[in-house]
Amino acid sequence: MINDIFFKIKQNPLLYEYLKYHSYWYNKLIENESYIYEMIDEMKKELKITSIDKLNDLSNKIELISSFLSIIN
């Protein structure tokens, strides 16, 4: 089963890169394979790729465009 987890990590480049810099996850994953979901959540929060972060980014871009258009008019 551990091989399945590490295969899943290898398939996801972001997850693989995250694991290289946060090696303490190796021990946790060996203890219990279900920690993979916690690791994915932590990675998303750190890399700011959660849906909330994406919405905030979109909102900021819309605000920037709006301010730019108000300056032009």
C-alpha positions in Angstrom: 0.0 0.0 0.0 2.9 2.4 0.7 3.9 2.0 -2.9 0.5 3.2 -4.0 0.9 6.4 -1.9 4.3 7.2 -3.3 3.1 6.4 -6.8 0.3 8.9 -6.3 2.8 11.5 -5.0 5.1 10.9 -8.0 2.1 11.5 -10.3 1.5 15.0 -8.9 4.5 17.3 -9.4 3.3 19.8 -6.8 2.9 17.1 -4.2 6.2 15.6 -5.1 8.0 19.0 -4.8 6.2 19.7 -1.5 7.3 16.4 -0.1 10.9 17.1 -1.0 10.9 20.3 1.2 8.7 18.9 4.0 10.3 15.5 4.6 8.6 15.0 8.0 5.6 13.8 6.0 7.5 10.6 5.0 7.4 9.4 8.6 3.7 10.3 8.9 2.8 8.5 5.7 4.7 5.4 6.7 2.8 5.4 10.0 -0.6 5.9 8.4 -1.4 6.2 4.8 -4.5 8.3 5.4 -2.2 11.2 6.2 -1.9 11.8 2.5 -5.1 13.8 2.6 -3.8 16.0 5.4 -0.6 16.5 3.5 -2.5 17.5 0.4 -4.6 20.0 2.4 -1.5 21.5 4.0 0.2 21.7 0.6 -2.8 23.6 -0.9 -2.8 26.0 1.9 0.9 26.7 1.8 0.9 27.1 -2.0 -2.3 29.1 -1.9 -4.1 26.9 -4.4 -7.3 26.4 -2.4 -10.6 27.5 -4.0 -10.8 30.4 -1.5 -7.3 31.6 -2.6 -8.3 31.4 -6.2 -11.5 33.4 -5.6 -9.4 36.1 -3.7 -7.0 36.2 -6.6 -9.8 36.6 -9.1 -11.3 39.3 -6.9 -8.0 41.2 -6.8 -7.6 41.0 -10.5 -11.1 42.3 -11.1 -10.5 45.2 -8.7 -7.3 46.0 -10.5 -9.0 46.1 -13.8 -11.8 48.2 -12.4 -9.4 50.8 -11.0 -7.5 50.8 -14.2 -10.7 51.4 -16.2 -11.8 54.2 -13.8 -8.5 56.0 -14.4 -8.8 55.7 -18.2 -12.4 57.2 -18.1 
